[in-house]
Amino acid sequence: MLAELVPADADGQVKRAAGRFALVAAAGELAIHAGVISWEPGEACRAATSCFEAWLEARGGSGASEIRDGTEQDIPVEQVLFGDIIVVRPGEKVPVDGEIIEGQSTLDESMVTGESMPVSKGEGDIVVGATVNQTGAFRIRATRVGKDTMLSQIIKLVEQAQASKAPIQGLADLIASYFVPAVIFIAIVTFVVWFNFGPEGALTFALVTAVTVLVIACPCALGLATPLSIMVGTGKGAENGILIRSAEALETAHKMNAIILDKTGTITEGKPSLTDLQSTGVVSEDELLRLVASAERSSEHPLGLAIVGEAEKRGLNLSEVAGFQSVTGKGIQTTIDGRRVLVGNARLLADAGISTEDLEQTAASLAAEGKTPMLVALDSNPAGVIAVADTVRLTSRAAIATLKRLGIEVVMITGDNRRTAEAIARQVGIDRVLAEVLPEDKALEVKRLQQDDKIVGMVGDGINDAPALAQADVGIAIGTGTDVAIEAADVTLISGDLHGVVTAITLSRAVMRNIRQNLFFAFGYNTLGVPVAAGVFYPVIGLLLSPMIAAAAMSLSSLSVVANANRLRSYKRPSPELAGAAADTSPIAVEVRPSEQQQEEEAMAERVTDLVCGMEIDPKTAATKMDYQGTTYFFCSDACHNRFMSEPEKYTK
C-alpha cells in the first residue's frame, strides 16, 4: 500500500514493484538482524563462561569409595555425609573436603589454588574436593559435603560476581539512555528530510534510509561490552585461585595505587619455625637441638613447639626431663639425662653464674634480623644459641618487587616492634613500615592513606584484619586465614600466596582494558555508520548504505565485542620476579604512631583545671591566665579569672 503512494508516471508499475522490493528487503533485514541480536547474547555468554565451566565439570567424581560397617562401598558423591570415611586411590579425585586420617600422598590442587606444583599431604592435613590424588592412597574423614565444600563456595562466589554490575556499566547504561532516543530522532529527521527533498520515489527512499539508521545504530554491542568481559575475567580469576566477590571490586582493583600488607600470615608464614642453630662445640648441633627440644616439650610455649617440631622432623629421640622450672621473664631450666640444661635469655645464664660473652654477639646479630634468639647452657657451660622466627614466605619478595614495578606503593603494617618490623621489611624489599600498630588501629591507618587521595588495597588473614579489610577500597583476604577476614574481603586468594595479589591487579587491568576496547567497537561502528546510513554523503558522492550492509555491519560490531572479550581467556598470570635477589640495603621508613587511646590520654594529660569552676580546659585555648606565687593558672572565662583575683587564697588551698 505504501508503494502505491509513490507518484505514478510512464514507469509507475516498475517503480511500485521496486518500492515493494525495497520495503520487503528492509523488513527482512530487520528480522534477520533481530535474530542475530537474540542469538549473540546467548552465544556470547556460553563462550565467555566456557573457561568457568571447567570448574563445574571438576566438582569431583560421580562417586566415592566409602567405608561402612567395615566394608568398602561405592556410593554417589551426593550421598556422602559429614563424618563418613572415604578411601581415595592414586589418580582419583577427592570427592569432598576432608581431613586425612590414614596414609599420605601428593595432590594436584591446581584446579582450586591455581598452583601447578603438587602438594604433599599426610595425616591431619586438610584436602579439598575436586583435587587430584597423584601417588599414594589415603583415607579421609568428610568435613564438608554438598554445598558446604570449598569448590561449591567458589562456584557460588564466581556466579555472584558474574551476575553483578561494574560501575563502568552504569556509564554505558547512561550513554545508552541518551543514545537510543538520539538515534530515533535521527531516523525521524532522516525520513522527514528525504521525504521532502529526496529523489524521485521519495517515500520509499526516506523509509529505507530511516530503517537503515535504526538497524546500524542498534545498541546491542553496547549492552554486551561490559558484562562479557566481567564474566570471562571472574572465570579466569577463579581458574588462577583468585575469588572476586563483585564486578565493582574487579574494576576498583585496576585503579589501586597503594597496598597495605599485614606482616604475620601474609608476608610471613604466620607460625614460628627454627631458623638458626649454633653450637659452641660442647655438643653437636643435633644433640643441642635434642636437649633443648626435650626441655621445651614441657613448656608448651609457641616458640618451644617450633623447636620440638624441628627435632621431630629430624627424627631425634627426645628424653624425659626432671626438675622442670620456668623462670618468668628469663627462660627455663631442667635436668635431662643427668645434665643441667638452661634455655633463655642472658639474665637466666648470668643468674646461674655462666658467662654469656661468647653467645651475646651471635644473639644480637640474630635479633637484628628480627629473630628470637635463646641462649643455651649445659652443666654451667655456654653451649650455643638457637633462634626461632616467623619466616618470610618464599614468594613474598618476588611478589612485592612486581607490585612496585606496577607502580603501587607497598606498605607493611604490624604490631611488632620497630626492630623486628624493619628486619622483615628489609628481607622483602619494603621501604615503608607502620610498626607497633594495635589491631583496632589498622583500619585507621588505611583511612589515613585514603585521605592522601590513594586507592588503597589491604591484604590480611586474621580476625584483627577484618575492620581494615572492610575499610579498604579493595580488601584482599588470604584464603588460609580466618573466615571472618575472608567474609570482610572483596577478593580471596585461595592459595595464600602473596603473588595472587599481583594476579588480581593485573587481571583487573586486563579486564578494564578489554572493556574499553569493547566500548570502542560498540561506538565505532555507530559513529561511522549512522551518517552514511542517513545519506549524508549521498548528495555529494552518491554514497548510500544498503539495509543489508547495515545489518551485517551492526552484527559485525556485536561479534567483534564477543571475540574481543574472549581474548581474555588467553590471560596468563605474570611470572614471579627477582626471586633470588639480594636483600635491599636502602633506608627504611619505620613509622610508630600512638594509638587513638594513647592520643586521647596525651591530650587529657595536657589539659588543666580551672580552679574556679572546675572545668578542664586546654591551656592553648584558655580565655585568660594568671601567675600567682610562681604558678600559672588558666581560666575558661574572664568571670572565673576575676573571681580568682578577688580571693586567690580560697582557690589555691
N, C-alpha and C positions, 0 to 999 in steps of 0.2 A: 504494500500500500504506500509506503514511504517513497518507493522508487517512482510511483505514478505522479508524485508531486514535482518531479523534475520537468522543467519546461520542455514541451514537445516541439519537434521540428521534423525535417525530412527524414532524419535518422532516429526518430523517437523510440521505435521498438528496440533498436540496438542499444540505445542509452539506458532504457528501462532494464534490459537484460544485464547490462554491465553494472548498473546500480544494485540490482538484486544480488549479483555475484559478489560485489564488494562488501555488502552488508552481511551476507552469509559467511563470507570469509572472515570478516572481523568477529562475528559472533562465534564462529568455530574456533578461532584462535583464542578468544576469551575462555571458551570451555576447555580447550586443551591446556591453556595456561593455568586455569583453576585446578585442573587435575594434577599438573606438575607441582603446583604450590602445595596441594594437600598431600602429595607423595613425599615431597622434600623433607618436611619436618620429621616424619616417621623414620625415613631412611637416615636422616642426619642423626637422630637420637640413637638409632641402632648402631650406626658407625661410630659415633662418639663414645658410646659406652662399651664397645666391644672389648677394650682393654680391661674394663672393670668386670666383665662377665667371667673372666678367668678366675676371679675371686669366688664368684658364685659356684663355679664348677669345682672349686678346690675346698669345699666345705668338709672334706674328709670322705672316706669310702662310704659306700652304701650300707656297710655292715661292720660289726665289731665282734671280736672273739672274747666272750665274757666267761668268767669262772663262776659257775653257780652249782652249789651243792657238791663242790669238789671236782666237777667235770667242766670241760671247756665246751661252750656252745656258741654258735654263730647266730647273732641276732641283728636286726636292723638298728642302725645308729640312733634312730628316733626312740628306741626302747631302752637305751642306756639311762640309768638313774644315778642320782648322786650317791657316791659311796661304792658303786659297783667296781669290781676288779676286772681290768681289761688287759689282755695279752696283745702286745704289739711286736710283730716279727720284722726282720730286715726287709726293706723295700715297701712296707705298708705305710699308709698314712695314719697318723694318730687320730682316732675318731672324735675325741672330745678333750677338753682341758683336764689335766690331772696331775698327780704327784707320783713320781716313780717310787715304788716300794720294794722293787727287786730288780736287779740287773743294771746294766749300763750300756750306752751306745753313743753314737754321734748322730745328730739330726740336722737336716736341711731346713732351716727356718726362713729361707729367703721369701717365701710366699707371705710371711707375716711381717718380718723386720726389714726386708729389702737387702739384707746382708748375704753375700754369696758363700761365705766361709761356713763350713759345718761347725756345729757347737756340741761339745761333749757334755753328756748328761749322766748323772748317777743317782743313787738312792737319795731321796729328799729333794731332788730338783723338780721344778715345775715344767711341764711340757704343754704345748699349745695345740689344739685341734687343727688338723689340715697340714701340720708339718710332717716331713717325710723321714722315717727311720731308715738309717743307712746301713749300719753294721750289725750291732748285736740285738738280741731280743730282750725285752723287759716287760714288767707288769706295772700298771698304774692304777691308782685309785681315783675314780672320777670325782672332780671337784666342781666342775661347771659343765652343764649339759644344756642342750636345746638353745634357746635364745640368750642364755647367760654366758655362752662361750665367748672368748675374745674375738674370734672371727665373726660371729654373729653381731657383736657390738660394733666391730669395724664396718661391716656392711651397712648397718643401720646409720652410723655416723656419716658415711660417704653418701648414702642415698639422701640424707637430710641436707648435706652440703650441696649436692647436685640440684636439689629442688629449691634452694634458696636463691635470692636475687642479689647480685652485686650492686653497689651504689652506682657504678657506671651504667648499669642497665636503666636506672632511673633517668639518666641523661638521655639515653636512647629513646626511652618512652616519651620524655618531654619533647624531644625533637619530632618524634612521630606524631604527637598530638597536634603539632603545628603543620607538619609536612603533609599529612593526609588532606586536611581542608585546603591547603595551598594548591595541591595537585588537582583537586576537584575544581577549584576556582580557575586554575589554568586551563583545564579541559573545557570549562564553560566558556571562558574567554576565547579559546581557540575555535570552538564551534560558532560563536557569535561572529567573530571576525571573518572566518572563511565563508560562513553562510551569507554575509553581506558583501564581502569583497572577493570571494573566491572565483575560480574559473567556471566555465560552463558546467552545469551539474553541481551547483554549489552545495545543495543539501547533502548529497552523497559524500562529497569531498569533505565537508565540515564534520559530518558524523564520523567518518573513518578516521580523520586526524584526531578528533576528540577521544575516540575509543583507543587509539594508539597511545595517546598521552597517558590514559588511565592504565593501560597494560604495562607500559615500560616503567611507570613510576610505582608499581606495586611494591609496598614496603616489606615484603616477606623476608628479604635478606637482612633487613634491619632488625627484625624480630629474632632472627637466628644468630646474629653476630655474637652476642654476649653469652647466652646460655650454653651454646655448643662448646665454646672454649672452657667455660666453667666445668662442664661435665667431664670433658677429657682431662682437664687439669687435676680435678679432685681424684679421678680414677688413677692417674699417673702418680699422684701423691701417695695413695694407698698402696700402689704397687711398689713404691720405694720406702714403705714404712712410715709415711707421714699422714696422719689423720687430720683433716681440716674440717672444722665444725661448720663453717659457713662461707659463702661466697664473699661476704664482707671482709672476713679475716684474710682470705686469699688475696683480695685486692689491696688491703691495707699493708700487707707484708712487703709489697714491692716498693712502698714509699719509706720503709723503715730506714732511719739513718743513725740510730743508736740502739745498742742492745746491752742489757744488764744480765750478767751470768752469775747465778748463785754458785759459790765455791763447792760446798760439800754436796756430793752426789750428782753434780752437774759437770764441773771441770774435773773433779776428783772422783774416785770410785765410791766414796761415801762410807767406807769402812776401813779401819786401820789394818795395816799389814806390816810385817817385819821388813825393814829396808836395809839395815846395816848391822853387822856383827863383827866386832874387832876384839881379838884376844891379845892379852899381853904376853902369852906364851906359857902361863901357868898350866893351862889345859888347852886342848884343841878347841876349835870353834864349835864343832858338833857337840863336844862334851859340855862346853859352856852353855850352849843352847839347851841341851837336855836338862842341865841343873836348873837353869832359870825357868824353863817351862814347867818343870816339876814343882818349883816354888809358886809360880804364878797360877797353877791349876787350882790352888786353894783360894786365890784372891777373888776370882770371878770379875775382875776389872776388865773393861773392853780392851785396853792395851795388852793386858795379860793374856786374854783369849787369843789375840793375834799371834802372840809368841807361841802359845800352846798349839795353835793351828799349824804354824810353820814347822814345829817339831814333829807333829803327827804326819805332815806331808813328807818329811824327810825319813819317816819310819823309825824315829828314835824312841826307845823304850823309856817311859817316864817312871820315876821312883816315888815311893810314898815319902811324905815329909813328917817330921817330928818337931814339936815345939813351935808351930807356926805363929808368928806375931806380926800384926800390921801396925806400923808406926805412922800416925796421922801426919800428913804433910811431908813425909820423908820417904817411906817405902816399906819393904817387908824384910823380915829376917827369919830364918828357919834352919833346920838341920836336915841334910839329905845324904844318905849313905855314910853317915858319920862325919860329914863335912859341914862346917858352918857357912851358910850362904846368905849374903846380904844383897838386895837389889833395890836401888832407889836413887836419890839424889846425893850430892856431895855432903850435905849435912848429916845424912844417915851414916856414911862411912866415917866422917870426921868425929861424930859422937862415939864411934867404936874405936877411935884412935888409929884409923887406917889412912895413910897418905893418899890423896887423890890428885897429886900434881901431874902424874903421868896420864891421867884419864880426862882431866878437865879441858885440856886444849882440844882433844878429839870431840868431847861432848859439846863444846862451844861451837865448833865448826858445823856439827850436825844440827844444832839448834838454829844456827843462822840459815840453814836450808829449810827451815820450817818443820823439822822432825822433832820427836820427843825422845831425847837420849836418857838411858838409865845406866847408872854405874853399877858394876858387879864386883863383889869381893868374895874370895874364898879363903877360909881359915886365916883371917886377918891380913890377907894379901890382895892388892888390887888385881882383878882377873880380866877385866875388859869392859867394853861399852857396847850396849845393844840399843838400837834405835827403832822406833815404830812411827809410822806416819800414815795419813790418808793419802794414798798415792794418786798421782795425776793419771787420768785416762790416757791411753795410748794415742787416741785420735784428737785430743783436745788442742794441742799446739798447732797441728795442721789445720784444724777447723778454724781456729782463731786467726791464723795467718790469712786464710781465704776470706774470712769476713772483712778483715782490714782491706784486702785487695778490692773487695766490692764497695769500698767507700763507707763502711759502717764503723762508727765509734764503739769500741768494746770496753765495757766497764765491768769489773768484778766486785761483787758485794759479799761480805762475810761478817760473821760475828766474831771471828778470830782476832787475835791481837795483831798489831801492826807488823811485827817481825815475821810471823807465820804467813800473813797475807802477802807481804812483799816477796817472800821466798817463792810462794806458789805462782804469783803473777810473773815473776822473772822466768820461771820454768816454761810458762806457756806463752810468753810474749805479750802480756797485757801491760799497758803503761799507765792505767788509771785504776785505783783501787779505793773502794769505800769499806773501811775496816771498822771493827767493833760496833757493828750496827745491830741493834736489838731486833728480834723478829717482828715486833709490832711497828718498827720504823722503816721496814723495807718498802712498803707502799709509799711512804713519804718521800723516799729517795727517788722512786720512779716519778712521782709527781713533780719533784724539783727539776728533773731532766725535761719533763714535758713543758714546764714553764719557760725553758730555754728554747722553745719552738722546735723541739725534737719529736720525731715519731719514734716512740720507744717500744722495744720488744723486751720481754722479761722471760728468762729461762730458769726454771726451778723444778724441784721434785718433792718438797716436803709440805706438810700442813702449814708451817710458818711462811711458806712462799705464796699461799693461796691469795691473800689480800693484794700482794704485789702483782700477781698474775692477772687478777681481775682489774687492777688499776691501769696496767699497761695497755697501749694501743693494740698490741698483739701479745697475748700470753702463750708461752710455749712450755708445755709440761714434758718432763722426761717420763716415758712410759713405764719405767721400772720404779717410779716413785709412788706416792700415796694417791688414793682415789680422790681425796679432797683437792689436791693440786691439779689432777687431770680434769676434774669436773669444772674447776675455775678457769681453765685454759681454753684458748681458741684453737690451738694446734697441739697435737700429741705426737711425740717421737717414740714409736713403738720399741725400737731397739735400745734406746737410752744413749745412743751415740751422738755426741755433740755435732758431728758432721751433718746430722739430719737438719740442723738449723740452716746450714748453707743450702741444702737441698730445698728446703721450704722457701727460702728467699729467692733463689734462682728460678725455681718453678713458678713462683708468683710473678716474677718479672717476665718470664717467657709467656705466661698466660695473658698478662696485660698487654704485652706487645702484640700478641696474636689477636686480641680483641680489637685493638686499634687498627690492625690490618683489615680485619673483617669489616669494621665500620667504613674504612676507605673503599673496600669493594662494594659495600651496600650503597654508598652515596656516589661513588664514581660513575657508575652506570647511569644513575638518575641525572647527575649534573650534565653529563654529555648527551644523554638520550632524550631528555624532555624537550630541549629546544628544537632538536631535529624532528622529533615526533610531532611537535606543534606546527611544523612547517615554517620555522623562522627563516631557513635558508632557501626555501622554495622559490621565492620571487627573485633571488639573486643568482643562484647556480642550479636551480631546479631540483635540489635535493629534498626528498621526502621519504620518510620511513614507512615501510610496509608493516601492517599489523602482525604479519607472520614473523618478520625480523624482530619486531618489538618484543613479541612473546619469547622468542629464542634468546634475545639479549637479557631479558629480565630473568629467565630461567638460569642463564649462564651466571648471572650475578649471585643467585642463591647457591648454585653448585660451587661457585668459587669460594663462598664463605664456608661451605661444608668441607671442601677439600683443604682449605687453609687451616680450619680448626683441627682437622685430623692430622696435620703436620705435627701437632703437639705430642702425638703418640711416639714420635721419634726422640722425644726429650731424653737426655742422658744426664744422670746426676754427676756433678763435677767431681773430678778425682782429687783426693787429699793432696795438699801442697806442703812442702818444707817439713816432711815428717822427720827427717833426720837432722834438721838444722840445729845449730848450737844455741844455747840459751842466750837471750838478749842481755846486754850489759848496759843499756841506756838507762837514764834515771827513771824512776817510777814515782808517780804522784800518788801518795797514800793519804787519803782524807779520813780523819776521825772526827765525826760531828757528834755533839751531845744529843741525847735523845730528847723527845718532847718533854718528858718528865723532868730531865735534868735542866732543860731550858727554863721550865716553869719554876723549879726550885731556885735557880740562879737569879731569875727575875724577882722572886719573892725575897731572896736574901738582900737584894739591892734596895728594897722598899723600906721606908721609915714610917714611924707612927707620929701623927700629930698629937702631941700631949694634951691638947685642949679638948678635942672632940673624939680622939681615939681612932680616927680614920688612918688606914695605911695608904701612903702616897709614894709616888716616885719622886725622888729628890730633883730629878731633871725637870719635872713639870710642876713642882710646888709653887703655890701662889706667891709665897714670900718666905724668908728665912731670917734667923737672928742668932748671933753669937752671944752666949751668956756663960760666964765663968769658964771660958776656954772650950765650951762645947757648942756646936752648931745645931740649931733646932729648925725644923721645917714645918710649914703650916699650909693647910689646904685653902685658907682664905685670909683676907685682911682682918676679918672679925676675930678669928682664932688668934691671930698674931697680936691684936690689940688686947685681948683678954689675958694672954700670956704676959705681955709687958706690964699689965697692971698688977699682977700677982705672980711673979715668976717662981717664988719660993713654994707656992701652993702646988705647982705642976712639976717641980723638979725634986720633990721629996722622994 
